[in-house]
């Protein structure tokens, strides 16, 4: 069973560890079962493509590879990294920034 992840697709994140440290991007997809996320423009790998009907030329294509959630940190509206917490506001459960205390 996978744990509850605090990063969702559409969030803006910064890479805090690894080869791509310091890069920022928007989360395109979260792979819950593997605890990884695909971030736009981060962790690019070169993939060899065989010629096909959709890509008759084939060749080498740059593509985003998944990056582990532990190496990502959510960004606040003013561009600083923060941890994420949950709280109840009325009868709604909301995510909030632990640094600035604002609702995400």
N, C-alpha and C positions, 0 to 999 in steps of 0.2 A: 504494500500500500504506500502510495506517495504522500508526502507531507503537504500541508496547505502552503502554497506559494504566495508571496506577497507582491509579486510582479505580475502584471497582466499585459496582454497585447495592447498596444497603443501608448504605453508608458514611455517616457523619455528616460534613458538610463545612461550611466557612465561606467566603463570598465575600470575596476579598481585593482585588478591583479592579472598577471599573465603577459603575453606578447603584445596584446592590444591595449595595454594599460593607458588610461587617459582619453581614449576615444569615446565619443558619444553617439547615440542613435536612438531610433524609435524601435520598440519591440514589435516585430511582425507576427511572431507565433511563439507560443509557450508549449514546450513538450513536457507535460506534467509527469508522465511515467519515467522520464529520464532526468528530471530536474534541470532541464536545459532550456535556453531561449535562443531564437534567431533574431539578431539585431541588425537593422538596416545599415549596410556599409561597414560593418565590423566583422573581424575574423574571416576575411575573404580567402578562399582557396581556389586554385586553378583546377578545373575539372575537364578531362578530355571527353569530348562528345563525338559519338559516331554520327555520320551523316544519316538523317532521317527525313521523313516527309515535311515535318515542321521546320527542321534546320538542315537543308540540303547540303550546305557547305561543311558542316561538322566543325572541328577545330577545338581550341582551348577556350573555355568559358570561365569567367570569374563568378563565384557564387558564395553566398554567406553560409558558413558552417555554424552549427549550434555551439553556444558557449554556456558554461555552467552558471546557474543562478547565483551561486556564492561569489562569483567574480563580478557581479553586477550590483550597482547601487542606484536607487531611484533619485531623480533630480527634482528639486522643488521648482516653483515658478520663477524664482530668481536665480536658478542655475547652480545651487549647491547640493551636494550629496546628502542624503538623509536616510534614517531607518524608518520603517513603516510600523504603525500601530493601528489597532482597531478600537473603536468605541461606539457606544450607542448614542445616537442623537434622535431623541423622541423614540420612535419605534423602528428606526433605520440603523443598520450597522454600516459605519463609514470607515474608510481608511484615512489616516492622518499622518502628517510628517512629524516625527518626534523632535526634530530640530526647531521648526518654526511653529509647530502646533496647528498648522492650517490643514483643512480637509483637502484631500487629493481627488 
